[in-house]
Amino acid sequence: MAQAYETAGHYTAHPLVEGFPGKSTTHGAFGWSSLWLLDDGARRVLIDAGQPAYIPLIHESLERLGLTTADVTDIVLTHMHWDHVANFTMFPNAVTWVGEHELKWAAERPAGTQFIPDLHVQELIRRKERVERMSPGQEILPGIHAIAAPGHTPHHLAFFTERAARPLLFAGDSVKNIHELATARVDSTMDADASTRTIHRLRSLLTETSATLLPGHDVGLNLINGEVQRLREQRAQISFFADALSPESDRSIG
């Protein structure tokens, strides 16, 4: 677990699950997305909600912090893909913040559209309480600002805060990993040109503010003298049965 970033009276950023830039070519998406919690003592803000397989990891990570799902006050969604949205229903007291245009766009997709979780989209629209719409440029919560970051989806949002030990930029899948930040070349985008423009804007913001970028599928990244550096080693582990006779094997990848 990466070290939390903390300063008195500001947000502490806890990595509940650190993303991994894996991709399957045969069995659909991994969905190993990043999941961060901002805590200032009054609000506990989850940046994205993760995919269904994260449910036990979320409980375990919150328990290590002395928290439960009932302690989360807000969930802020970068975009409407399944691995970033699915678990908003498990936080009974949280307000879910969703981009107004992103939700409308997702609701207009036909059932079965790749990556769009139809039932979760419908539930966000159905709820009359504890769902708030947001727009680029809005300070949605104290010190947390929404930034337009289109490309991966048409109305993707990123979030920036200076109310932490260092400024933090939560990029979601507008920047999924170290390769995309370093090269401005992206994988899995609905508009490659828009994604490239978004990455250049976010790189400028990093340079201006010395912020740390938290990507959608990687550990935290710093931009130092034009060079992108991971804050820590990237690791992930999978288990599988190598053949019918051998026991389960653990393989680390990174």
Contacts in CASP RR format, 6 or more apart in sequence:
PFRMAT RR
TARGET T0000
AUTHOR 0000-0000-0000
METHOD contacts of the structure
MODEL  1
MAQAYETAGHYTAHPLVEGFPGKSTTHGAFGWSSLWLLDDGARRVLIDAG
QPAYIPLIHESLERLGLTTADVTDIVLTHMHWDHVANFTMFPNAVTWVGE
HELKWAAERPAGTQFIPDLHVQELIRRKERVERMSPGQEILPGIHAIAAP
GHTPHHLAFFTERAARPLLFAGDSVKNIHELATARVDSTMDADASTRTIH
RLRSLLTETSATLLPGHDVGLNLINGEVQRLREQRAQISFFADALSPESD
RSIG
1 15 0 8 1.000
1 18 0 8 1.000
1 61 0 8 1.000
1 64 0 8 1.000
2 15 0 8 1.000
2 18 0 8 1.000
2 219 0 8 1.000
2 220 0 8 1.000
2 231 0 8 1.000
2 232 0 8 1.000
4 12 0 8 1.000
4 13 0 8 1.000
4 14 0 8 1.000
4 15 0 8 1.000
5 12 0 8 1.000
5 13 0 8 1.000
5 164 0 8 1.000
5 165 0 8 1.000
5 166 0 8 1.000
5 168 0 8 1.000
5 212 0 8 1.000
6 12 0 8 1.000
6 13 0 8 1.000
6 165 0 8 1.000
7 164 0 8 1.000
7 165 0 8 1.000
9 40 0 8 1.000
10 40 0 8 1.000
10 163 0 8 1.000
10 164 0 8 1.000
10 165 0 8 1.000
11 38 0 8 1.000
11 39 0 8 1.000
11 40 0 8 1.000
11 45 0 8 1.000
11 161 0 8 1.000
11 163 0 8 1.000
11 164 0 8 1.000
11 168 0 8 1.000
12 38 0 8 1.000
12 39 0 8 1.000
12 40 0 8 1.000
12 164 0 8 1.000
13 36 0 8 1.000
13 37 0 8 1.000
13 38 0 8 1.000
13 164 0 8 1.000
13 168 0 8 1.000
13 214 0 8 1.000
14 36 0 8 1.000
14 37 0 8 1.000
14 38 0 8 1.000
14 39 0 8 1.000
14 61 0 8 1.000
14 65 0 8 1.000
15 34 0 8 1.000
15 35 0 8 1.000
15 36 0 8 1.000
15 219 0 8 1.000
16 35 0 8 1.000
16 36 0 8 1.000
16 37 0 8 1.000
16 46 0 8 1.000
16 57 0 8 1.000
16 58 0 8 1.000
16 61 0 8 1.000
16 62 0 8 1.000
17 33 0 8 1.000
17 34 0 8 1.000
17 35 0 8 1.000
17 50 0 8 1.000
17 54 0 8 1.000
17 57 0 8 1.000
17 58 0 8 1.000
17 61 0 8 1.000
18 34 0 8 1.000
18 218 0 8 1.000
18 219 0 8 1.000
18 220 0 8 1.000
19 32 0 8 1.000
19 33 0 8 1.000
19 34 0 8 1.000
19 35 0 8 1.000
19 215 0 8 1.000
19 216 0 8 1.000
19 217 0 8 1.000
19 218 0 8 1.000
19 219 0 8 1.000
19 236 0 8 1.000
20 30 0 8 1.000
20 32 0 8 1.000
20 217 0 8 1.000
20 218 0 8 1.000
20 234 0 8 1.000
20 236 0 8 1.000
20 253 0 8 1.000
20 254 0 8 1.000
21 32 0 8 1.000
21 176 0 8 1.000
21 177 0 8 1.000
21 178 0 8 1.000
21 179 0 8 1.000
21 217 0 8 1.000
21 218 0 8 1.000
21 234 0 8 1.000
22 30 0 8 1.000
22 32 0 8 1.000
22 217 0 8 1.000
22 236 0 8 1.000
23 29 0 8 1.000
23 30 0 8 1.000
23 187 0 8 1.000
24 30 0 8 1.000
29 83 0 8 1.000
29 115 0 8 1.000
31 51 0 8 1.000
31 82 0 8 1.000
31 83 0 8 1.000
31 217 0 8 1.000
32 83 0 8 1.000
32 217 0 8 1.000
32 236 0 8 1.000
33 48 0 8 1.000
33 50 0 8 1.000
33 51 0 8 1.000
33 83 0 8 1.000
33 84 0 8 1.000
33 172 0 8 1.000
33 173 0 8 1.000
33 216 0 8 1.000
33 217 0 8 1.000
34 47 0 8 1.000
34 48 0 8 1.000
34 172 0 8 1.000
34 214 0 8 1.000
34 215 0 8 1.000
34 216 0 8 1.000
34 217 0 8 1.000
34 218 0 8 1.000
35 46 0 8 1.000
35 47 0 8 1.000
35 48 0 8 1.000
35 49 0 8 1.000
35 50 0 8 1.000
35 54 0 8 1.000
35 57 0 8 1.000
35 58 0 8 1.000
35 61 0 8 1.000
36 46 0 8 1.000
36 47 0 8 1.000
36 48 0 8 1.000
36 170 0 8 1.000
36 214 0 8 1.000
37 44 0 8 1.000
37 45 0 8 1.000
37 46 0 8 1.000
37 47 0 8 1.000
37 61 0 8 1.000
37 62 0 8 1.000
37 65 0 8 1.000
37 72 0 8 1.000
38 44 0 8 1.000
38 45 0 8 1.000
38 47 0 8 1.000
38 144 0 8 1.000
38 161 0 8 1.000
38 164 0 8 1.000
39 45 0 8 1.000
39 65 0 8 1.000
40 142 0 8 1.000
40 163 0 8 1.000
42 73 0 8 1.000
43 73 0 8 1.000
43 74 0 8 1.000
43 141 0 8 1.000
43 142 0 8 1.000
44 67 0 8 1.000
44 71 0 8 1.000
44 72 0 8 1.000
44 73 0 8 1.000
44 74 0 8 1.000
45 72 0 8 1.000
45 73 0 8 1.000
45 74 0 8 1.000
45 75 0 8 1.000
45 76 0 8 1.000
45 141 0 8 1.000
45 144 0 8 1.000
46 72 0 8 1.000
46 74 0 8 1.000
46 75 0 8 1.000
46 76 0 8 1.000
46 91 0 8 1.000
46 94 0 8 1.000
47 76 0 8 1.000
47 78 0 8 1.000
47 159 0 8 1.000
47 170 0 8 1.000
47 172 0 8 1.000
47 214 0 8 1.000
48 75 0 8 1.000
48 76 0 8 1.000
48 77 0 8 1.000
48 78 0 8 1.000
48 84 0 8 1.000
48 85 0 8 1.000
48 172 0 8 1.000
48 216 0 8 1.000
49 75 0 8 1.000
49 77 0 8 1.000
49 84 0 8 1.000
49 85 0 8 1.000
49 86 0 8 1.000
49 87 0 8 1.000
49 88 0 8 1.000
49 91 0 8 1.000
49 96 0 8 1.000
50 58 0 8 1.000
50 83 0 8 1.000
50 84 0 8 1.000
50 85 0 8 1.000
50 86 0 8 1.000
50 87 0 8 1.000
51 82 0 8 1.000
51 83 0 8 1.000
51 84 0 8 1.000
51 86 0 8 1.000
51 87 0 8 1.000
52 86 0 8 1.000
52 87 0 8 1.000
54 87 0 8 1.000
55 87 0 8 1.000
55 90 0 8 1.000
58 69 0 8 1.000
58 87 0 8 1.000
58 90 0 8 1.000
59 68 0 8 1.000
59 69 0 8 1.000
62 68 0 8 1.000
62 69 0 8 1.000
62 71 0 8 1.000
62 72 0 8 1.000
69 90 0 8 1.000
69 91 0 8 1.000
69 92 0 8 1.000
70 91 0 8 1.000
70 92 0 8 1.000
70 93 0 8 1.000
71 93 0 8 1.000
72 91 0 8 1.000
72 93 0 8 1.000
72 94 0 8 1.000
73 93 0 8 1.000
73 94 0 8 1.000
73 95 0 8 1.000
74 94 0 8 1.000
74 95 0 8 1.000
74 96 0 8 1.000
74 97 0 8 1.000
74 141 0 8 1.000
75 88 0 8 1.000
75 91 0 8 1.000
75 94 0 8 1.000
75 95 0 8 1.000
75 96 0 8 1.000
75 97 0 8 1.000
76 97 0 8 1.000
76 140 0 8 1.000
76 141 0 8 1.000
76 144 0 8 1.000
76 159 0 8 1.000
76 170 0 8 1.000
77 84 0 8 1.000
77 85 0 8 1.000
77 88 0 8 1.000
77 96 0 8 1.000
77 97 0 8 1.000
77 98 0 8 1.000
77 99 0 8 1.000
77 102 0 8 1.000
77 157 0 8 1.000
78 84 0 8 1.000
78 149 0 8 1.000
78 156 0 8 1.000
78 157 0 8 1.000
78 158 0 8 1.000
78 159 0 8 1.000
78 170 0 8 1.000
78 171 0 8 1.000
78 172 0 8 1.000
78 173 0 8 1.000
78 174 0 8 1.000
78 216 0 8 1.000
79 102 0 8 1.000
79 152 0 8 1.000
79 153 0 8 1.000
79 155 0 8 1.000
79 156 0 8 1.000
79 157 0 8 1.000
79 172 0 8 1.000
79 173 0 8 1.000
80 98 0 8 1.000
80 102 0 8 1.000
80 103 0 8 1.000
80 105 0 8 1.000
80 106 0 8 1.000
80 116 0 8 1.000
80 117 0 8 1.000
80 121 0 8 1.000
80 153 0 8 1.000
81 115 0 8 1.000
81 116 0 8 1.000
81 117 0 8 1.000
81 153 0 8 1.000
81 173 0 8 1.000
82 115 0 8 1.000
82 116 0 8 1.000
82 117 0 8 1.000
82 120 0 8 1.000
83 115 0 8 1.000
84 172 0 8 1.000
84 173 0 8 1.000
84 216 0 8 1.000
85 117 0 8 1.000
85 120 0 8 1.000
85 121 0 8 1.000
86 117 0 8 1.000
86 120 0 8 1.000
88 94 0 8 1.000
88 96 0 8 1.000
88 120 0 8 1.000
88 124 0 8 1.000
89 120 0 8 1.000
89 123 0 8 1.000
94 130 0 8 1.000
95 130 0 8 1.000
95 131 0 8 1.000
95 132 0 8 1.000
96 124 0 8 1.000
96 127 0 8 1.000
96 130 0 8 1.000
96 131 0 8 1.000
96 132 0 8 1.000
97 132 0 8 1.000
97 133 0 8 1.000
97 134 0 8 1.000
97 140 0 8 1.000
97 141 0 8 1.000
98 124 0 8 1.000
98 131 0 8 1.000
98 132 0 8 1.000
98 133 0 8 1.000
98 134 0 8 1.000
99 133 0 8 1.000
99 134 0 8 1.000
99 135 0 8 1.000
99 146 0 8 1.000
99 155 0 8 1.000
99 157 0 8 1.000
100 133 0 8 1.000
100 134 0 8 1.000
100 135 0 8 1.000
101 135 0 8 1.000
101 154 0 8 1.000
101 155 0 8 1.000
102 153 0 8 1.000
102 154 0 8 1.000
102 155 0 8 1.000
102 156 0 8 1.000
102 157 0 8 1.000
103 121 0 8 1.000
103 124 0 8 1.000
103 125 0 8 1.000
103 133 0 8 1.000
105 153 0 8 1.000
105 154 0 8 1.000
105 155 0 8 1.000
106 116 0 8 1.000
106 121 0 8 1.000
107 121 0 8 1.000
107 122 0 8 1.000
107 125 0 8 1.000
109 116 0 8 1.000
111 118 0 8 1.000
112 118 0 8 1.000
124 131 0 8 1.000
132 140 0 8 1.000
134 140 0 8 1.000
134 146 0 8 1.000
134 157 0 8 1.000
135 146 0 8 1.000
136 146 0 8 1.000
136 147 0 8 1.000
136 148 0 8 1.000
136 157 0 8 1.000
137 145 0 8 1.000
137 146 0 8 1.000
137 147 0 8 1.000
137 148 0 8 1.000
138 145 0 8 1.000
138 146 0 8 1.000
139 145 0 8 1.000
139 146 0 8 1.000
140 146 0 8 1.000
140 159 0 8 1.000
142 163 0 8 1.000
143 161 0 8 1.000
143 162 0 8 1.000
143 163 0 8 1.000
144 159 0 8 1.000
144 160 0 8 1.000
144 161 0 8 1.000
144 163 0 8 1.000
145 159 0 8 1.000
145 160 0 8 1.000
145 161 0 8 1.000
146 157 0 8 1.000
146 158 0 8 1.000
146 159 0 8 1.000
147 157 0 8 1.000
147 158 0 8 1.000
147 159 0 8 1.000
147 160 0 8 1.000
147 202 0 8 1.000
147 205 0 8 1.000
148 155 0 8 1.000
148 156 0 8 1.000
148 157 0 8 1.000
148 158 0 8 1.000
148 198 0 8 1.000
149 156 0 8 1.000
149 157 0 8 1.000
149 158 0 8 1.000
149 171 0 8 1.000
149 172 0 8 1.000
149 174 0 8 1.000
149 198 0 8 1.000
149 201 0 8 1.000
149 202 0 8 1.000
150 156 0 8 1.000
150 174 0 8 1.000
150 191 0 8 1.000
150 194 0 8 1.000
150 195 0 8 1.000
150 198 0 8 1.000
151 174 0 8 1.000
151 186 0 8 1.000
151 189 0 8 1.000
151 190 0 8 1.000
151 191 0 8 1.000
151 192 0 8 1.000
151 194 0 8 1.000
151 195 0 8 1.000
151 198 0 8 1.000
152 173 0 8 1.000
152 174 0 8 1.000
152 176 0 8 1.000
152 186 0 8 1.000
152 188 0 8 1.000
152 189 0 8 1.000
152 190 0 8 1.000
152 195 0 8 1.000
153 173 0 8 1.000
153 190 0 8 1.000
154 190 0 8 1.000
154 191 0 8 1.000
156 172 0 8 1.000
156 173 0 8 1.000
156 174 0 8 1.000
156 198 0 8 1.000
158 169 0 8 1.000
158 170 0 8 1.000
158 171 0 8 1.000
158 172 0 8 1.000
158 174 0 8 1.000
158 198 0 8 1.000
158 202 0 8 1.000
159 169 0 8 1.000
159 170 0 8 1.000
160 167 0 8 1.000
160 168 0 8 1.000
160 169 0 8 1.000
160 170 0 8 1.000
160 205 0 8 1.000
160 209 0 8 1.000
160 211 0 8 1.000
161 167 0 8 1.000
161 168 0 8 1.000
162 209 0 8 1.000
166 210 0 8 1.000
166 211 0 8 1.000
166 212 0 8 1.000
167 209 0 8 1.000
167 210 0 8 1.000
167 211 0 8 1.000
167 212 0 8 1.000
168 211 0 8 1.000
168 212 0 8 1.000
168 214 0 8 1.000
169 202 0 8 1.000
169 205 0 8 1.000
169 206 0 8 1.000
169 209 0 8 1.000
169 211 0 8 1.000
169 212 0 8 1.000
169 213 0 8 1.000
169 214 0 8 1.000
170 214 0 8 1.000
171 202 0 8 1.000
171 213 0 8 1.000
171 214 0 8 1.000
171 215 0 8 1.000
171 216 0 8 1.000
172 214 0 8 1.000
172 215 0 8 1.000
172 216 0 8 1.000
173 188 0 8 1.000
173 216 0 8 1.000
173 217 0 8 1.000
174 195 0 8 1.000
174 198 0 8 1.000
174 199 0 8 1.000
174 202 0 8 1.000
175 181 0 8 1.000
175 198 0 8 1.000
175 199 0 8 1.000
175 202 0 8 1.000
175 213 0 8 1.000
175 215 0 8 1.000
175 216 0 8 1.000
175 221 0 8 1.000
176 186 0 8 1.000
176 187 0 8 1.000
176 188 0 8 1.000
176 215 0 8 1.000
176 216 0 8 1.000
176 217 0 8 1.000
176 218 0 8 1.000
177 215 0 8 1.000
177 216 0 8 1.000
177 217 0 8 1.000
177 218 0 8 1.000
178 215 0 8 1.000
178 218 0 8 1.000
178 221 0 8 1.000
178 228 0 8 1.000
178 230 0 8 1.000
178 234 0 8 1.000
179 185 0 8 1.000
180 186 0 8 1.000
180 187 0 8 1.000
180 199 0 8 1.000
180 215 0 8 1.000
181 199 0 8 1.000
181 202 0 8 1.000
181 203 0 8 1.000
181 213 0 8 1.000
181 215 0 8 1.000
181 221 0 8 1.000
181 223 0 8 1.000
181 228 0 8 1.000
182 227 0 8 1.000
182 228 0 8 1.000
184 196 0 8 1.000
184 199 0 8 1.000
184 200 0 8 1.000
184 203 0 8 1.000
185 196 0 8 1.000
186 192 0 8 1.000
186 195 0 8 1.000
186 196 0 8 1.000
186 199 0 8 1.000
189 195 0 8 1.000
202 213 0 8 1.000
203 223 0 8 1.000
205 211 0 8 1.000
206 213 0 8 1.000
206 222 0 8 1.000
206 223 0 8 1.000
207 223 0 8 1.000
207 226 0 8 1.000
212 220 0 8 1.000
212 221 0 8 1.000
212 222 0 8 1.000
212 231 0 8 1.000
213 220 0 8 1.000
213 221 0 8 1.000
213 222 0 8 1.000
213 223 0 8 1.000
214 220 0 8 1.000
214 221 0 8 1.000
215 221 0 8 1.000
218 230 0 8 1.000
218 234 0 8 1.000
219 230 0 8 1.000
219 231 0 8 1.000
219 232 0 8 1.000
219 233 0 8 1.000
219 234 0 8 1.000
220 230 0 8 1.000
220 231 0 8 1.000
220 232 0 8 1.000
221 228 0 8 1.000
221 229 0 8 1.000
221 230 0 8 1.000
221 231 0 8 1.000
222 228 0 8 1.000
222 229 0 8 1.000
222 231 0 8 1.000
223 229 0 8 1.000
233 254 0 8 1.000
234 254 0 8 1.000
235 252 0 8 1.000
235 253 0 8 1.000
235 254 0 8 1.000
236 252 0 8 1.000
236 253 0 8 1.000
236 254 0 8 1.000
237 250 0 8 1.000
237 251 0 8 1.000
237 252 0 8 1.000
237 253 0 8 1.000
238 250 0 8 1.000
238 251 0 8 1.000
238 253 0 8 1.000
239 248 0 8 1.000
239 249 0 8 1.000
239 250 0 8 1.000
239 251 0 8 1.000
240 248 0 8 1.000
240 249 0 8 1.000
240 251 0 8 1.000
241 247 0 8 1.000
241 248 0 8 1.000
241 249 0 8 1.000
242 249 0 8 1.000
END
